[in-house]
Amino acid sequence: MIFYFSGTGNSRYVAQCLSEKLGCVVADMPSCDIGGIEWSRSDFFGFVFPVYSWGVPPNVMRFVESLPESMIHHINVSDIPVWCVMTCGDEVALAPEMFMKAFSMRGVAVESIWSVIMPNNYVLLPGFDVDSTDVERRKLDEAPSRIAEIAEGISQHRKTVDVVRGGQAWIKTKAVYPLFRRWGISPKKWHSTPSCVGCGKCVRSCPVNNVVMEGGHPVWGEGCCSCLACYHSCPRHAVEYGKLTKKKGQYYLLTGKPTD
């Protein structure tokens, strides 16, 4: 079983590739019925998600915290391996330690943690933008071999933390990430511009069903997770976050095979 969370498609793609290589099913964290899953059929529990501001997305942390005791008991009694793969634009800092601590609080040891570099998509701060076309293509071309390497390591039950941490990891995760959690996840600045045609792609792309159409235009609720799916999926670049995204690029992985 692989649980995944994805906004612009990077983590969904990685989860699907791992599913094919490992012969297991995938479940979208926001929409899966945890209580209806048959734990006895799982050889392992994997988690795939993006790194947000050098940390684990808050909704992923809440998902781990909400896992039923029956699942935790099954993991421990049956010695089921738990692993995770983090997708990132460049680096993960101390996000692995955050994930391991979340499971440690539930009495479970995480067997392995990996990272896969995928195209950048964060655009909500000055100086942050999507990758150039060449960099985006290079990352997408290199991803399959990295995913294959990870799948092999998982199959061999390799105990490792194989990630790209980057410099100043402590500052990024311990100082910047808390600021992101407090100030960087808000629906208040999201709005549509006059070029919006009411196609509803922003609504359909939202993984947590936080965007609805009212009067032919999108409206954001209070449950925003700052995944940016609404912004990047808009075909007319009509979704904006205040004035910060006006001249920023877009990225959305629509295909299941980015090398096609």
Buried (B, 14 or more C-beta within 10 A) or exposed (E): BBBBBBBBBBBBBBBBBBBEBBEBEBBEBBEBEBEEBEBEEBEBBBBBBBBBBBBBBBBBBEBBEEBEEEBBEBBEEEEBBBBBBBBBBEBBBBBBBBBBBBBEEBEBEBBBBBBBBBBBBBBBEEEEBBBEEEEBBBBBEBBBEBBEEBBEBBEEEBEEBBBEBEEEBEEBBBEBBEEBBEEBBBBEBBBBEEEBEBBBBBBEBBBBEBBEEEEEBBBBEEBBBBBBBBBBBBEEBBBBBEEBBEEBBBBBBEEEEBEE
